[in-house]
């Protein structure tokens, strides 16, 4: 088994590895999950376990720092991209991790052409921005994980409240 840092690849390296895996293993179902994963919590873990359950090889695309800041706003992310990627790579069931800097994961989808694009329950299949792209590549979009009852923002609010801090 690769060390978790060795499971974090550049997109071109990952695309080549996926092509080779498909050549070696007929019927292999490649799954792509994606997100920011700032302040890793149980909702993230359940989402990734759900994503793994629908396929054989799980790739997780993690937003880089600039992309995360555009999505989440000033002061975010709390944890730098390289460390978020390392934490995600260390989780059971995650085979590879790739960082991406765009606002959507479309470039990753085009490069690896997953059989399944797994999104969390804060989406519906119809609301996933990359749904049409995934379908055009021959894949399908699925919703996995538990209800969206957890978030990094909520976790931070609990920490601040319990420590008596306001910021």
Sine and cosine of phi, psi and omega as CSV:
sin_phi,cos_phi,sin_psi,cos_psi,sin_omega,cos_omega
0.00,0.00,0.69,-0.73,0.00,-1.00
-0.95,0.30,0.58,-0.82,0.17,-0.99
-0.85,0.53,0.52,-0.86,-0.10,-0.99
-0.86,0.50,-0.56,0.83,0.04,-1.00
-0.92,0.40,-0.50,0.87,0.03,-1.00
-0.97,0.26,-0.24,0.97,0.03,-1.00
-1.00,0.01,-0.06,1.00,0.08,-1.00
-1.00,-0.10,0.94,-0.35,-0.10,-0.99
-0.90,-0.43,0.34,-0.94,0.19,-0.98
-0.97,0.23,0.41,-0.91,-0.10,-1.00
-0.86,0.51,-0.66,0.75,-0.01,-1.00
-0.92,0.40,-0.61,0.79,0.05,-1.00
-0.91,0.41,-0.68,0.73,0.00,-1.00
-0.90,0.44,-0.71,0.71,0.00,-1.00
-0.87,0.50,-0.67,0.74,0.03,-1.00
-0.90,0.43,-0.67,0.75,0.02,-1.00
-0.90,0.44,-0.66,0.75,0.01,-1.00
-0.91,0.42,-0.66,0.75,0.06,-1.00
-0.86,0.52,-0.69,0.72,0.00,-1.00
-0.92,0.40,-0.67,0.74,0.03,-1.00
-0.86,0.52,-0.68,0.73,0.00,-1.00
-0.92,0.40,-0.58,0.82,0.03,-1.00
-0.93,0.37,-0.56,0.83,-0.05,-1.00
-1.00,0.06,-0.41,0.91,-0.14,-0.99
-0.73,-0.68,1.00,-0.06,0.03,-1.00
-0.88,0.47,0.70,-0.71,0.04,-1.00
1.00,0.09,0.03,1.00,0.03,-1.00
-0.89,0.46,0.78,-0.62,0.02,-1.00
-0.98,-0.18,0.93,-0.36,0.00,-1.00
-1.00,-0.01,0.76,-0.65,0.00,-1.00
-0.90,-0.44,0.68,-0.74,0.12,-0.99
-0.91,-0.42,0.79,-0.61,0.17,-0.98
-0.87,-0.48,0.42,-0.91,0.01,-1.00
-0.50,-0.86,0.39,-0.92,0.04,-1.00
0.16,-0.99,-0.04,-1.00,-0.03,-1.00
-1.00,0.02,-0.66,0.75,0.06,-1.00
0.85,0.53,0.68,0.73,0.06,-1.00
-0.99,0.10,0.76,-0.65,-0.12,-0.99
0.80,0.60,0.97,0.25,-0.04,-1.00
-0.79,0.62,0.74,-0.67,-0.03,-1.00
-0.62,-0.79,0.07,-1.00,-0.10,-1.00
-0.87,0.49,-0.53,0.85,0.06,-1.00
-0.88,0.47,-0.64,0.77,0.07,-1.00
-0.88,0.47,-0.72,0.69,-0.03,-1.00
-0.87,0.48,-0.71,0.70,0.00,-1.00
-0.91,0.42,-0.61,0.79,0.07,-1.00
-0.88,0.47,-0.74,0.68,-0.04,-1.00
-0.94,0.34,-0.59,0.81,0.09,-1.00
-0.90,0.43,-0.63,0.78,0.07,-1.00
-0.90,0.45,-0.66,0.76,0.03,-1.00
-0.90,0.44,-0.69,0.73,0.01,-1.00
-0.89,0.45,-0.55,0.83,-0.07,-1.00
-0.93,0.38,-0.27,0.96,-0.02,-1.00
-0.99,-0.16,0.08,1.00,0.00,-1.00
-0.39,-0.92,-0.20,-0.98,-0.10,-1.00
-0.94,-0.34,-0.40,0.92,-0.10,-1.00
-0.63,-0.78,0.92,-0.40,-0.09,-1.00
-0.98,-0.21,0.85,-0.53,0.11,-0.99
-0.94,-0.33,0.72,-0.69,0.04,-1.00
-0.89,-0.46,0.85,-0.53,0.08,-1.00
-1.00,-0.08,0.84,-0.55,-0.05,-1.00
-0.94,-0.35,0.78,-0.62,0.04,-1.00
-0.87,0.49,0.71,-0.70,0.08,-1.00
-0.95,0.31,0.03,-1.00,-0.11,-0.99
-0.89,0.46,-0.68,0.73,-0.02,-1.00
-0.91,0.42,-0.69,0.72,0.02,-1.00
-0.90,0.43,-0.68,0.74,0.03,-1.00
-0.88,0.48,-0.67,0.74,0.01,-1.00
-0.90,0.44,-0.63,0.78,0.04,-1.00
-0.90,0.44,-0.60,0.80,-0.01,-1.00
-0.98,0.21,-0.64,0.77,-0.17,-0.99
-0.98,-0.22,-0.34,0.94,0.05,-1.00
0.98,-0.20,-0.06,-1.00,-0.07,-1.00
-0.84,0.54,0.62,-0.79,0.03,-1.00
0.99,0.11,-0.03,1.00,-0.01,-1.00
-0.92,-0.40,0.45,-0.89,-0.03,1.00
-0.97,0.23,0.28,-0.96,0.06,-1.00
-0.98,0.20,-0.54,0.84,-0.05,-1.00
-0.90,-0.44,0.70,-0.72,-0.05,-1.00
-0.91,0.40,0.39,-0.92,-0.10,-1.00
-0.84,0.55,-0.71,0.70,-0.05,-1.00
-0.88,0.48,-0.64,0.77,0.02,-1.00
-0.95,0.30,-0.61,0.80,0.07,-1.00
-0.89,0.46,-0.67,0.74,0.02,-1.00
-0.89,0.45,-0.67,0.75,0.01,-1.00
-0.89,0.45,-0.68,0.73,0.02,-1.00
-0.89,0.45,-0.70,0.71,0.02,-1.00
-0.89,0.45,-0.66,0.75,0.00,-1.00
-0.89,0.45,-0.42,0.91,-0.03,-1.00
-0.99,0.15,-0.16,0.99,-0.06,-1.00
-0.98,0.21,0.60,-0.80,0.04,-1.00
-0.84,0.54,0.72,-0.70,0.06,-1.00
1.00,-0.06,-0.27,0.96,0.03,-1.00
-1.00,0.05,0.86,-0.52,-0.03,-1.00
-1.00,-0.01,-0.67,0.74,-0.01,-1.00
-0.56,-0.83,0.42,-0.91,0.05,-1.00
-0.75,-0.66,0.60,-0.80,0.07,-1.00
-0.68,-0.73,0.64,-0.76,0.09,-1.00
-1.00,0.01,0.55,-0.83,0.08,-1.00
-0.63,-0.78,0.47,-0.88,-0.11,-0.99
-0.91,-0.41,-0.03,1.00,-0.01,-1.00
-0.99,0.15,0.17,-0.99,0.02,-1.00
-0.98,0.21,-0.38,0.93,0.12,-0.99
-0.82,-0.57,0.18,-0.98,-0.06,-1.00
-1.00,-0.09,0.30,0.95,-0.09,-1.00
-0.86,0.51,-0.63,0.78,0.00,-1.00
-0.89,0.45,-0.62,0.79,0.05,-1.00
-0.92,0.38,-0.69,0.72,0.05,-1.00
-0.83,0.55,-0.73,0.68,0.00,-1.00
-0.88,0.47,-0.62,0.78,-0.07,-1.00
-0.96,0.29,-0.64,0.77,-0.09,-1.00
-0.97,-0.25,-0.29,0.96,0.06,-1.00
0.76,0.65,0.88,0.48,-0.04,-1.00
-0.91,0.41,0.45,-0.89,0.10,-1.00
-0.95,0.31,-0.52,0.85,-0.06,-1.00
-0.67,-0.74,0.73,-0.68,0.15,-0.99
-0.95,-0.32,0.93,-0.37,-0.05,-1.00
-0.99,-0.12,0.78,-0.63,0.04,-1.00
-0.83,-0.56,0.36,-0.93,-0.03,-1.00
-0.98,0.18,0.11,-0.99,-0.13,-0.99
-0.97,0.25,0.03,1.00,0.15,-0.99
-0.98,0.18,-0.01,1.00,0.09,-1.00
-0.89,-0.46,0.28,-0.96,0.31,-0.95
-0.92,-0.40,0.26,-0.96,0.02,-1.00
-0.84,0.55,-0.57,0.82,-0.03,-1.00
-0.96,0.28,-0.41,0.91,-0.07,-1.00
-1.00,-0.08,-0.06,1.00,0.01,-1.00
-0.93,0.36,0.86,-0.51,-0.08,-1.00
-0.85,0.53,-0.52,0.86,-0.07,-1.00
-0.99,-0.11,0.18,0.98,-0.07,-1.00
-0.81,0.58,-0.75,0.66,-0.04,-1.00
-0.92,0.40,-0.63,0.78,0.05,-1.00
-0.87,0.49,-0.73,0.69,0.01,-1.00
-0.85,0.52,-0.73,0.68,0.00,-1.00
-0.89,0.46,-0.64,0.77,-0.01,-1.00
-0.91,0.42,-0.38,0.93,0.02,-1.00
-1.00,-0.05,0.05,1.00,0.03,-1.00
1.00,-0.02,0.14,0.99,0.00,-1.00
-0.98,-0.19,-0.01,-1.00,0.06,-1.00
-0.73,-0.69,0.39,-0.92,0.00,-1.00
-0.97,-0.24,0.72,-0.69,0.06,-1.00
-0.76,-0.65,0.46,-0.89,0.05,-1.00
-0.96,-0.27,0.78,-0.62,-0.07,-1.00
-0.70,-0.72,0.24,-0.97,0.06,-1.00
0.99,-0.16,-0.04,-1.00,-0.01,-1.00
-1.00,-0.08,0.13,-0.99,0.01,-1.00
-0.81,0.58,0.51,-0.86,-0.07,-1.00
-0.95,0.30,0.96,0.26,0.01,-1.00
-0.97,-0.24,0.03,1.00,-0.07,-1.00
-0.74,-0.67,0.57,-0.82,0.12,-0.99
-0.40,-0.92,0.39,-0.92,0.05,-1.00
-0.89,0.46,-0.62,0.78,0.01,-1.00
-0.88,0.47,-0.72,0.69,0.03,-1.00
-0.90,0.44,-0.63,0.78,0.03,-1.00
-0.87,0.49,-0.70,0.72,0.03,-1.00
-0.89,0.46,-0.66,0.75,0.02,-1.00
-0.87,0.49,-0.66,0.75,0.03,-1.00
-0.90,0.44,-0.68,0.73,0.00,-1.00
-0.87,0.49,-0.74,0.67,-0.02,-1.00
-0.89,0.45,-0.68,0.73,0.00,-1.00
-0.89,0.46,-0.72,0.69,-0.07,-1.00
-0.96,0.29,-0.37,0.93,0.04,-1.00
-0.99,-0.11,0.01,1.00,0.04,-1.00
0.96,0.27,0.34,0.94,0.00,-1.00
-0.97,-0.23,0.45,-0.89,0.05,-1.00
-0.97,-0.22,-0.38,0.92,0.04,-1.00
-0.47,-0.88,0.00,0.00,0.00,0.00
